[in-house]
């Protein structure tokens, strides 16, 4: 299915219907590792309805645990055509571990993954110790204990990441080893076999 047709498909929900989350899709701006807007006129502020319901549950838990804080969605539905652009941009580098191979398909392209962080009551992003799409070991959740012990991450930064993980886990999302901001729902192979990929 083409991204242009998502709005008429009953399996997808627009992020504007998910309160009280904030949205700043970084691939719709130059503020990303490629350095330019990849979405153009495409509206990519969508999730599969199951993921949207999970995002609502995550937002509810965050509101209870950290009054005044909100989830900020940095990416949601990512069309397969854009995934190809990201993969091609990193050709010849050792950074492709941070981008799903289009030959397998990104879970983002099924609307079942999101990238997120947390805003404080003043609307500022919490300090996570590295930036969104920062392709370094500082971004790896699996290395947090080591980075904390070596003084590369602070206790507050790790606590902020843990708060984010608790919230999205309550919504049914799981994280990955090398990106603190990325979360997805259900088994990847199941999603790729049974859900609709958006091109």
N, C-alpha and C positions, 0 to 999 in steps of 0.2 A: 504494500500500500504506500502511496506517495504521501509525503508530509502534508502536502496541500489538501489532502482529503481526510485528515485525522479528525477535524471538527465535526464531521458527519458520521463518525464511527462510534457506536455505543460503548465500546470498551475503553474509551479514553475520556479523561476529565481534565479540564483546564485548571491550571494552578490558581487562577483568580477565584475559583470556587473553594479553595482550601484555606480556611482561616485558622489561626492568625499568622500564617507564614509570610515572609518577605521574599521577593524574587529579584535576582540580579544575574541574568544568564550571561556569563562571561564570554561565551562564544558568539554572542550577539553584539559584542563590543570589541574594541582593539585590546582590551585588558585581558589577554590570554597569551599562552606561550607562542602562538603563531604570529601575534601582533596585529591581526586585523579581524574584522567582523566576518565570521564564517556562516552566519545564518541569513544575513541580508533581509529579504522580505518574508522569510519563513517564520511562522509563529511556532516556536518550539517549547512554549510554556505548557506542556502537557505531560501527563503520566497515565499509564494504564490505571484503570479504576481501582484495582487492588492495591497498587502502590500509592495512589492518592489517598485511599482510606488509611493505609499505614502511616502516611505522612500526617494525617489528621491526629491519629493516636499519638504519634511522636510529639507533635506540637502541644497536645494536651498535657502529656507528662512533663515536658519542659516548663510549661506554664505553672505547673504545681510545684516543681522542684526548684525553679529559679524565677521568682516573680519578676515580671517585666521583660524577661528575655524572650527572644523569638528565634525560630529557625530561619536561616537565609538560604534559599535554594540557589545554587550557583550553576547547576546544569540539571536537566531532566531528560526529556525526550531528545535524542540526538540522531538525526537521520543518518542512515547508512552512507549516503553520499558524503556527508561531513566526516564520518569516521574514516573513510578512505583518505580524505584530505589530511587529517591528523596523522595517519599512518605514513603517508607519503612524505609529509613534512619532516619526519624523523628518520627517513631513509639514510643509511650510512652512519647512524649514531648508535650508541649503546643505550639509548633512552626508550626503546620501543617496549620495554617492560611496563611502561606507564600508559600504554594505549593498546586496547584490544585489537588483535589482528582481524581486519575486516573479513578475511576468509572464514573465520569462525563466527564473527558477529559480536558486536558489543551489546551488553544487556541494556545499555542506554537506548539502543535502537528499537527495543521492544517496549519502551516506557516503563521498564521494571527496575531501573537504577536511577539514583540521583546523587548529585554532589552537593554537600551542604556544610554550613558552619552555623555559628550562633551570634546573634546581635545582643548587645547589652541594652539596658533600658534607655540609653541615650542614642541607640542606633549604631553603635560602633561594633565592629567585629571583635570577638574575643581573640586574645593572643593564643594561637595554637603552636607557636614555635617555628612554623614555616608557613609560607604562603600557599594558597590554592595553586595547584599544578606546579609546585616547586619540585622539580625532579631530582631530589637528593635524598640521602639516607635520613635526613632530619624529618622527612615526611612519613617515614615508615613506622606504623604502629608496632610492628614486630620488634623494632629496635628501640622502643621508648625507654625500657628499663636501662639499657646500656647507655643511651644518650643522657638520661637523667643522672646516672651514676657518674658519668664523665663531665657533668656540668654543662652539657650542650643544650639540654632542656631544663626548665625550672619545674618545680612542683606545681605551680599555678598553671603552666602551659599543659602539663599532663592532665591535671584535674579538669581543665576546659575540654580537652579531647575526650576524657572519660564521661563528662556530662553529655557531650554530643552523642557518644556511642550508646549511653543508657537510653537517651530519648529515642533514637532511631531503632534501637533493638526492641523497645516497647512497641514500635510500629511494625515489627516483623522483618526488619532489614538486618543484614549482616555486613560487616566490613571486610576489607582485604588487607593484606600484609604491608603494602607499600604506599598506600594513600590514605591519610587520616580522614579525608573529605568524602571518599567514595563509599556508597552503600547500595546494596542490591537485594532483591527479594526472590525467594525460591531458588531451586537448583538451576544452575546455568544451562545444563543440557536439556532439562525439562522446558525451560523458557524458550530455548532455541528451537526445540522440536514442535512446541504446541502453541506458542504465541505469535501474533502477527508482527513481522518486522516492518518498520517504517523506513522507506527509502526517500 
